[in-house]
Amino acid sequence: MNRRNFFSLTAGAILGTNLPSGEPQSPQRDAGLKFTQQRTGAGPFRLPGGASPPHMLLISADMVSPDLYHPARPVSKHIRIPNIRSLMEDGTFFSNAFCTVPICAPSRASYLTGRYSYIQGNSERAPEGLETQLRPDDVVFPEYLKAVGYVARQIGKCHVGTKKFLDAFGENDQPWDRWSPPVFDDDDFLSYQRSLGVKPQKYSREIVFRLQDRKTPGNSAGGWIVQEDGKPFPLEAQYSYYLGKKVIETVDALLANGSGKRHPMYLQLDIFDPHQPFSIPAGFEDRERELRAAISVPESYTAAQQRDFQRAPNEPEILDIYRRYWGIYDSEQLLNYRVAYALQMEIVDHTIGMVLTRLKELGLYDEMLIAFISDHGEMNGRRAMVDKGVYLYPDVLRVPLVIKTPRSVPRKHATVESPVSLLDLSLTLLDFAGVKPEAKFDGVSLVPYLRDGEGSEDRTLLFFGGWHVGVNFACGIQHRTSDGRRYLYSYNCTSTFDELYDLDSADAVNLIDSQNHKSVRAELIRLLGTALQADPRWIGFWAEFRIARFDALPKEAGDMQLFTTSS
């Protein structure tokens, strides 16, 4: 049997009219219950058989605003990302995909485990005692792939603790467990730069915001770089380019030693860009001029500027904390940020293009499953804020999600509009590998969405805040109403102000006090209350929510002290 027929059988097994049924397709290969860790019994799963697992590549970028990729956003038409768009054309774009928590570590923990995470903050700002790394007994989905014979390799950022990455990718993995890239202390990277005859980077133009006195220099968002001797800094020496090169070298090595031919490969490229601080090398001068002519500041920034950056009447306090933290009092500096951010995304696309080109040269692209995601979104200047945080706003929750299936798997729809979550990534990839986990997952496999072009509109997708620049244990829910509009409702434990946003708005405003949305607000409050009450993990949120929103919730008798007695 040749390779194409082999993958055709895989396609039929995965996306055939009778699947996914959950039934073994080839009972004679079902050897019963297996485990990712045989000694401890961790990660139980079954391998029904009947499918040949494809090579897989997962590419994650860090902190990607919908402005940079979403067709519904006007700014996106000015962003040159031909390689990402080619994946969207060859695959399926999920236009309403969301993260669970708009912070790096919690979001990554969620999509790696397929579960809402107990991690509520990044390690850099967390107090002692707050968990910021995955526990040793957690199982991330690459561990399942490794257990069924995949050769698993990872390049780039980790930020959930290195222990689980070593479990999944082996002791030679080199994940970096912090928010920013090690451009000054990654020995291999610095050696690579020296091999190019390039000296370390410094800023030639730096984006620096202001402290609250509006005079003292504050946070740096990076900017345009040169070599430390002032010479132009080439793209080939930039960190994202280096990561792409390492992926190519990894694939070449696995094929050369035969392991990539005898076994399916799972490759994971975790890029830090386009997250600030930016590092824009030489060669983008023309693009910068074009973007400056096309990009302006958001209307909500202008509105904040007109009220002298004071809080809006129905704005939660946490947003004011972040606005003062960033100190974007100069609209020109915000424009610099938005242009640099767009350029940084184009560098990400260039890196992805390098990898895709090599896969095509090796004849691997057509029959490889390739997914592109981001861990969370970005404010990109809205409300005089950039980056993300512990607040629930459409732009920090929206993420790109593109899945290109093997060519032998018929693609039914180029775009799926049904709401999905990064939680769904793990079960989807495991489904293609033929793995049926026995453990509890909060996500669902997107194989039916890929097959049918749609999924449930009634899914309960929850969102949470936590600990970051500020502290805001928020909880929220999205829902599509009968008129077809999608809304986000957010309850903030640190504020008396709730939030209600139109998820389809390009510059969303808080509709919580809108009389036209009174019924929408009431419906989403009830839905969130039902979801919080149904899961013991959210009992702390429910304990407060049922008191704070008592008038809007169904009245049920019950002991709120959680005190029980035997009958």
C-alpha positions in Angstrom: 0.0 0.0 0.0 1.4 3.4 -1.0 1.5 6.4 1.3 -1.3 8.3 -0.4 -3.7 5.3 -0.1 -2.5 4.9 3.5 -3.6 8.5 4.2 -6.8 8.0 2.3 -7.7 5.3 4.7 -6.9 7.7 7.5 -9.2 10.3 6.0 -12.0 7.9 5.7 -11.6 6.8 9.2 -11.6 10.3 10.6 -14.1 12.2 8.4 -16.2 9.4 7.0 -19.9 9.8 7.1 -20.2 7.5 10.1 -17.6 9.3 12.2 -16.7 10.4 14.8 -18.8 7.6 16.4 -16.5 6.8 19.3 -16.6 3.1 18.2 -13.4 1.1 17.5 -12.8 0.9 13.7 -10.5 -2.1 13.9 -11.3 -4.1 17.0 -8.5 -6.6 16.3 -5.9 -3.8 17.1 -7.6 -2.7 20.3 -5.2 -3.9 23.0 -7.3 -2.4 25.8 -6.4 0.4 28.1 -3.0 2.1 27.7 -1.3 4.9 29.6 1.0 7.8 28.8 3.0 6.6 31.9 2.8 2.9 32.4 4.3 2.9 35.8 1.9 5.4 37.4 -1.1 4.7 35.2 -1.3 8.4 34.2 -3.1 9.4 31.0 -5.3 6.4 30.3 -6.4 6.1 26.7 -7.5 3.6 24.1 -6.1 3.1 20.6 -8.9 1.6 18.6 -6.8 1.3 15.4 -7.8 1.5 11.8 -6.2 4.9 11.1 -2.7 5.8 10.0 -1.7 8.9 12.1 -0.4 11.8 10.0 2.6 14.0 10.7 1.5 17.1 12.7 2.8 20.6 13.1 1.4 23.0 15.7 2.5 26.7 15.4 1.6 29.1 18.1 2.3 32.8 18.1 2.1 34.9 21.2 -0.6 37.6 21.8 -2.2 38.1 18.3 -4.9 40.7 17.9 -7.8 40.0 15.6 -6.7 43.2 13.8 -3.8 41.2 12.3 -5.7 38.3 10.8 -9.5 38.4 11.1 -11.2 39.2 7.7 -13.9 41.2 9.6 -11.3 43.7 10.9 -10.6 46.6 8.5 -6.9 46.8 9.6 -6.3 43.1 8.6 -6.5 43.9 4.9 -3.3 46.0 5.3 -1.3 43.2 7.0 0.9 41.1 4.7 0.6 37.5 6.0 0.5 35.4 2.8 1.7 32.2 4.5 -0.9 32.3 7.2 -3.6 33.2 4.7 -2.4 30.2 2.5 -3.1 28.0 5.5 -6.5 29.5 5.9 -7.2 28.8 2.2 -5.8 25.3 2.3 -7.5 24.5 5.6 -10.4 25.7 7.8 -10.5 29.0 9.7 -12.5 29.1 12.9 -13.7 32.7 12.9 -15.0 32.6 16.5 -12.2 30.9 18.4 -11.5 32.0 22.0 -8.9 31.3 24.7 -10.0 30.5 28.3 -7.9 33.1 30.2 -6.2 36.0 28.4 -2.8 35.5 30.0 0.1 33.3 28.7 0.5 30.6 31.3 -3.1 29.8 32.1 -4.1 29.8 28.4 -1.2 27.5 27.4 -2.0 25.2 30.3 -5.6 25.0 29.1 -5.0 24.1 25.5 -2.1 21.7 26.3 -4.3 19.7 28.8 -7.7 20.3 27.2 -9.0 21.5 30.6 -9.8 24.8 32.3 -6.7 25.4 34.2 -6.1 26.0 37.9 -3.2 28.3 36.9 -4.4 31.8 37.3 -1.3 33.9 36.6 2.2 34.1 35.1 5.2 33.2 37.3 6.7 36.7 36.9 4.1 38.4 38.9 2.5 35.7 41.0 2.7 35.7 44.8 4.2 32.8 46.6 1.7 30.0 46.7 -0.2 30.8 43.5 0.4 27.9 41.1 2.0 29.0 37.8 3.2 25.7 36.4 1.6 22.5 35.4 1.7 19.8 38.1 3.8 16.6 37.6 0.7 14.5 37.4 -1.0 16.6 34.7 -1.0 15.1 31.2 -0.4 17.3 28.1 -1.7 16.1 24.8 1.8 15.6 23.2 2.4 12.9 25.9 -0.4 10.9 24.4 1.1 11.3 20.9 4.5 10.2 22.2 2.9 7.2 23.9 1.5 5.9 20.6 4.7 6.2 18.7 5.0 9.8 17.6 8.4 11.4 17.5 7.7 14.6 19.4 9.8 17.7 19.2 9.3 21.3 20.4 11.0 24.6 19.7 10.5 27.9 21.5 8.5 29.2 24.4 7.0 27.1 27.2 5.8 29.2 30.2 4.0 26.4 32.0 7.0 24.9 33.7 9.6 22.8 31.9 8.8 19.5 33.6 5.9 18.6 31.4 7.7 19.7 28.2 10.5 17.3 29.1 8.0 14.6 29.7 6.4 15.2 26.3 9.4 16.1 24.2 12.3 14.4 25.9 15.3 15.5 27.9 16.9 17.3 25.0 14.1 19.8 24.7 15.1 23.4 25.4 11.9 25.2 26.3 12.2 28.6 27.9 9.9 29.2 30.8 9.3 32.9 31.0 7.3 35.5 29.2 10.0 37.1 27.1 12.5 35.5 24.7 16.1 34.8 25.8 17.7 37.0 23.1 20.6 37.9 25.3 21.2 34.6 27.2 20.3 31.8 24.8 23.8 30.4 24.2 22.8 28.5 21.0 21.1 31.6 19.6 24.1 33.9 20.4 26.4 31.3 18.8 24.1 31.3 15.7 24.3 35.1 15.6 28.1 35.0 15.8 28.2 32.5 12.9 26.4 35.1 10.8 28.9 37.8 11.9 26.1 39.6 13.7 26.5 41.4 17.1 23.7 41.5 19.7 20.8 43.8 19.2 20.0 47.3 20.6 17.2 49.7 19.9 17.7 52.4 17.3 14.1 53.6 17.9 12.3 52.5 21.0 8.7 52.9 22.0 8.6 54.1 25.6 5.4 55.1 27.3 5.0 57.4 30.4 4.3 57.0 34.1 1.2 58.7 35.6 2.9 62.0 35.8 3.0 61.9 32.0 6.7 62.9 32.0 8.8 60.1 33.5 9.7 57.3 31.0 7.8 54.1 31.8 7.3 50.8 30.1 9.2 50.0 27.0 7.5 48.1 24.2 10.7 47.6 22.2 10.9 48.8 18.6 13.4 48.9 15.8 16.8 47.2 16.3 20.3 47.5 15.0 23.5 45.7 16.0 25.3 47.0 19.1 27.8 48.7 16.8 25.1 50.5 14.9 25.1 48.4 11.8 21.8 47.1 10.2 20.4 44.1 12.0 19.5 41.4 9.4 16.2 39.5 9.5 18.2 36.2 9.4 19.6 37.0 12.9 16.2 37.8 14.4 14.9 35.3 17.1 11.8 34.2 15.3 13.8 33.5 12.1 16.2 31.4 14.3 13.3 29.4 15.7 12.0 28.7 12.3 15.5 27.6 11.2 15.6 25.2 14.2 12.4 23.6 13.2 13.7 23.0 9.7 16.9 21.5 11.0 14.8 19.3 13.3 12.7 17.9 10.5 15.8 17.3 8.3 17.5 15.5 11.1 14.6 13.3 11.9 14.3 12.3 8.3 18.1 11.8 7.9 18.2 9.4 10.9 15.1 7.5 9.8 13.0 8.2 12.8 10.8 10.7 10.9 10.2 8.0 8.2 9.5 5.1 10.6 7.3 7.1 12.9 4.8 10.0 12.6 6.3 13.3 13.7 4.7 15.8 16.0 6.4 19.2 15.8 5.5 22.2 18.0 6.8 25.7 17.2 6.1 28.2 19.9 7.0 31.7 18.6 7.2 34.7 21.0 6.4 37.3 18.4 4.4 39.4 17.8 4.3 40.0 21.5 6.1 43.1 22.7 8.9 44.1 23.2 9.2 44.3 19.5 12.5 43.6 17.6 12.0 45.0 14.1 15.2 44.3 12.0 16.4 46.1 8.8 14.5 45.5 5.5 11.0 46.7 6.6 11.4 50.4 5.9 9.0 50.4 2.9 6.4 48.4 4.8 6.6 50.7 7.7 5.8 53.7 5.5 2.9 51.8 3.9 1.5 50.8 7.3 1.8 54.3 8.7 -0.3 55.6 5.8 -3.0 52.9 6.4 -3.2 52.6 10.2 -4.8 55.0 12.7 -5.6 54.9 16.4 -8.9 53.3 17.5 -11.9 55.4 18.3 -12.0 54.2 21.9 -8.4 55.6 22.3 -9.6 59.0 21.1 -12.6 58.8 23.5 -10.2 58.0 26.4 -8.0 60.9 25.3 -11.0 63.3 25.3 -11.8 62.5 28.9 -8.2 62.9 29.8 -7.7 59.2 30.3 -10.1 59.1 33.3 -12.4 56.1 33.9 -15.6 55.9 31.8 -18.8 55.9 33.9 -19.4 52.1 33.7 -15.8 51.0 33.5 -14.4 48.4 36.0 -11.5 49.7 38.1 -9.1 47.0 36.7 -9.2 48.7 33.3 -8.1 51.9 34.8 -5.2 50.1 36.5 -4.0 48.8 33.2 -4.5 52.1 31.4 -2.3 53.8 34.0 0.2 51.0 33.9 0.8 51.4 30.2 0.6 55.2 30.2 -0.1 55.7 26.5 -0.7 59.5 26.8 0.8 60.2 23.4 -1.2 59.1 20.3 2.0 59.1 18.2 3.5 56.5 20.5 0.4 54.4 20.1 0.6 54.7 16.4 4.3 53.6 16.6 3.2 50.6 18.6 0.4 49.6 16.2 2.8 49.8 13.2 5.6 47.9 15.0 3.1 45.3 16.1 1.9 44.8 12.5 5.5 44.5 11.3 6.3 42.0 14.0 3.3 39.8 12.8 4.7 40.0 9.3 8.0 38.6 10.7 6.0 35.8 12.2 4.5 35.1 8.8 7.9 35.0 7.2 9.0 32.5 9.8 6.0 30.3 9.1 6.7 30.6 5.4 10.2 29.3 5.8 8.9 26.2 7.5 6.0 25.6 5.1 8.4 26.0 2.1 10.7 23.3 3.5 7.8 21.0 4.2 6.7 21.3 0.6 10.2 20.7 -0.7 10.3 17.5 1.3 6.9 16.4 0.1 5.4 16.5 3.6 3.1 19.5 3.4 0.1 17.9 1.6 -0.4 15.0 4.0 0.6 16.9 7.2 -1.9 18.3 9.7 -0.9 21.9 10.4 -2.6 24.0 13.1 -1.9 27.7 13.7 -3.1 29.4 17.0 -2.2 32.1 19.5 -2.4 31.8 23.2 -4.6 35.0 23.6 -5.4 38.3 21.9 -4.3 41.9 22.3 -6.0 45.3 23.0 -3.8 47.0 20.3 -4.7 50.5 21.6 -8.3 50.1 22.4 -9.3 52.0 25.5 -5.8 53.4 25.6 -4.4 49.9 26.5 -2.1 47.4 24.8 -1.1 43.9 25.6 -3.6 41.8 27.6 -4.5 41.3 31.3 -7.0 40.0 33.9 -10.0 41.5 32.3 -12.5 40.0 29.8 -12.7 42.0 26.6 -13.4 40.5 23.1 -10.0 41.4 21.7 -8.0 39.7 24.4 -10.2 36.6 24.3 -10.3 36.1 20.5 -7.6 33.9 19.0 -6.7 32.7 15.5 -7.4 29.0 15.0 -6.6 27.5 11.6 -6.4 23.7 10.9 -5.1 22.4 7.6 -5.9 18.7 7.4 -4.1 16.2 5.2 -5.1 16.6 1.6 -6.6 13.1 1.6 -9.1 14.5 4.2 -11.8 16.3 2.2 -12.2 19.9 3.3 -15.8 20.7 3.5 -15.8 24.4 4.5 -13.1 27.1 4.5 -14.6 28.9 7.4 -16.5 27.7 10.5 -18.4 30.4 12.4 -19.6 28.3 15.3 -17.9 29.2 18.6 -14.9 27.1 19.6 -12.2 27.2 22.2 -8.5 26.5 22.4 -9.6 23.8 24.8 -10.7 21.9 21.7 -7.2 21.7 20.2 -6.0 18.7 22.2 -8.9 16.3 21.5 -8.9 17.3 17.8 -5.3 16.4 17.3 -5.7 13.2 19.3 -8.7 12.3 17.2 -6.5 12.5 14.1 -3.9 10.3 15.8 -6.6 7.8 16.6 -6.2 8.3 20.4 -9.3 8.1 22.6 -8.4 9.5 26.1 -10.3 8.1 29.0 -9.6 11.1 31.2 -12.0 14.1 31.5 -11.5 16.9 29.0 -13.4 20.2 28.9 -13.0 20.7 25.1 -14.5 18.7 22.2 -13.0 17.3 19.1 -13.4 19.7 16.1 -13.5 16.8 13.7 -17.3 17.1 13.3 -16.9 20.8 12.7 -14.3 20.1 10.0 -16.6 17.5 8.5 -19.9 19.4 8.7 -18.7 23.0 8.5 -20.5 23.9 11.7 -20.9 22.9 15.3 -23.1 23.8 18.3 -24.1 27.4 18.9 -25.2 26.5 22.4 -21.8 25.5 23.8 -21.0 27.0 27.2 -17.6 28.6 26.8 -16.3 30.1 30.0 -13.6 32.8 30.5 -11.6 33.7 33.6 -9.3 36.4 35.0 -6.7 36.1 37.7 -3.5 37.6 38.8 -1.3 39.8 36.6 -0.5 43.5 36.6 -3.6 43.8 38.7 -5.8 41.2 40.5 -9.3 40.5 39.1 -10.9 37.1 39.5 -13.3 37.6 36.7 -15.6 35.1 35.1 -17.5 35.4 31.9 -19.5 33.6 29.2 -20.3 34.0 25.5 -23.6 33.4 23.9 -25.4 34.0 20.6 -28.9 35.4 21.0 -32.0 34.8 18.9 -31.1 37.8 16.6 -27.8 36.1 15.6 -25.5 38.5 17.6 -22.8 37.1 19.8 -22.3 38.7 23.2 -19.7 38.4 26.0 -20.8 38.9 29.6 -18.2 39.4 32.3 -18.5 39.5 36.1 -15.6 41.2 37.9 -15.1 40.1 41.5 -13.1 43.3 42.1 -15.7 45.8 40.8 -19.4 46.6 41.1 -19.4 47.1 37.3 -20.2 44.2 35.0 -19.5 44.2 31.3 -21.5 43.2 28.2 -19.9 43.4 24.8 -21.0 42.7 21.2 -18.4 40.1 20.2 -18.7 41.2 16.5 -17.8 44.8 17.2 -14.3 46.0 16.1 -14.1 48.4 19.0 -16.5 47.1 21.5 -18.2 49.3 24.1 -19.7 48.2 27.4 -23.5 47.7 26.9 -24.2 46.7 30.4 -26.4 49.8 31.0 -28.0 49.8 27.6 -31.8 49.5 27.8 -31.8 47.9 24.4 -29.7 45.0 25.8 -31.5 44.5 29.1 -32.9 41.1 28.1 -29.5 40.0 26.7 -27.9 41.0 30.0 -30.5 39.0 32.0 -30.1 36.0 29.8 -26.3 35.9 30.1 -26.4 36.4 33.9 -28.7 33.3 34.2 -26.5 31.3 31.8 -23.3 32.1 33.7 -25.0 31.3 37.0 -26.1 27.9 35.7 -22.6 27.2 34.5 -20.9 28.2 37.7 -23.3 26.3 39.9 -22.9 23.1 37.8 -19.2 22.6 38.2 -17.5 22.3 41.7 -14.4 23.9 40.3 -16.2 27.2 40.2 -17.9 27.1 43.6 -15.8 30.1 44.8 -17.1 32.2 41.9 -20.6 30.9 42.4 -20.6 31.7 46.1 -20.1 35.4 45.4 -22.0 35.6 42.1 -25.2 34.2 43.6 -25.1 37.0 46.2 -24.0 39.9 44.0 -26.5 39.1 41.3 -29.3 37.6 43.5 -32.0 39.7 41.9 -31.2 38.4 38.4 -30.9 34.7 39.3 -33.6 32.1 39.9 -34.4 31.8 43.6 -33.5 28.4 45.0 -33.4 27.4 48.6 -30.0 26.2 49.8 -27.3 26.5 52.5 -24.6 28.8 51.2 -22.2 27.7 53.9 -21.6 24.4 52.1 -22.5 22.7 55.5 -23.9 19.2 55.1 -25.3 16.7 57.6 -26.1 13.0 57.3 -29.8 12.2 57.2 
